[in-house]
């Protein structure tokens, strides 16, 4: 048995410090959680009173270097590594096997780099830190928690489940938005073809009729002529606006303003909010269940929320938790999180079942996102069809109105 020093938070919000006897760090974390306490810090004290080995779950990178791995490859890599480690295969041998069978260069290079670090005596989490483009802070912290608890295969399996759930949500969103985007591109392309390629050919015909053209036809011809003369200006303005928007989003104030807008935008704002909440809850639940202390968890959750407004709210909550408050109190005061979320978190803190309630929140918002996207797609489809009909029908009608007018005059004169 080993003696561990800890700092933890009781359900009442009181921060306590003490020591606990356990076989390893994972058992110590599990025992504290059984006592309905949230672990803030855990240190393994040495027997002679000299020094302590800290359960370090923080991480810092010197830059985004090293190979990158696609999301699909990362899920497969994690699942296979979990299976091999669970079957008793040595960690280094497992990495070598995965690297040798990798089909894409990114995964192969990452496995080779990790293998080299392991042979040099590094832990797996430390080795993965050398490939920050492949392994995000969340991934590294969970692997480190698995090393501390001695449950690497279990942690990797949970990590694979987390990655698969995140990928599933992304695929749902991508699939739902593919049709509207393609339809909008077709509308723009057809309109450009009619205005630049078809309408100008009728101009000389209309001028030869010698009669006053209908207002709709005059407007269409004028618009066509203007687009033909200024199409480079239009394209330049479009690309320039897009580049300016991207540059503005890279600034702290611009990114925060955009995230505020996306949360408050009509129709889409609710979907963005639900996606952020689902990601927040799933990440939080996965890290807490894996035994990562709450302060390290909040660091990661804030960075992976995908929205600066949510990130700022989580960072503010982190400061409050460090000062002895319950997590639910600052989250509720931020007005970013709905009452249902903050109340369920409060119940989880009081009962010691925080991860279970967070998983329920994630499942709830996943279902909400899928339903909202399906509803939005059903709404967008008829709107795009109507828009296309109005644009194309308007151009066609403006072309045929003078012809119909001439035919009517000829019929009446005969």
Secondary structure, 3 states (H helix, E strand, C coil): CEEEEEEEECCCCCEEEEEEEECCHHHHHHHHHHCCCEEEEEEEECCCCCCEEECCCCCCCCCCCCCCCCHHHHHHHHHHHHHHHHCCCCHHHHHHHHHHHCCCHHHHHHHHHHHHHHHCCCCHHHHHCCCCCCCCHHHHHHHHHHHHHCCHHHHHHHHHHHHHHHHHHHHHHHHHHHHHHHHHHHHHHHHHHHHHHHHHHHHHHHHHHCCCCCHHHHHHHHHHHHHHHHHHHHHHHHHHHHHHHHHHHCCHHHHHHHHHHHHHCCCHHHHHHHHHHHHHHHHHHHHHHCCCCHHHHHHHHHHHCCCHHHHHHHHHHHHHHHCCCCHHHHHHHCCCCCHHHHHHHHHHHHHCCHHHHHHHHHHHHHHHHHHHHHHHHHHHHHHHHHHHHHHHHHHHHHHHHHHHHHHHHHHHHC
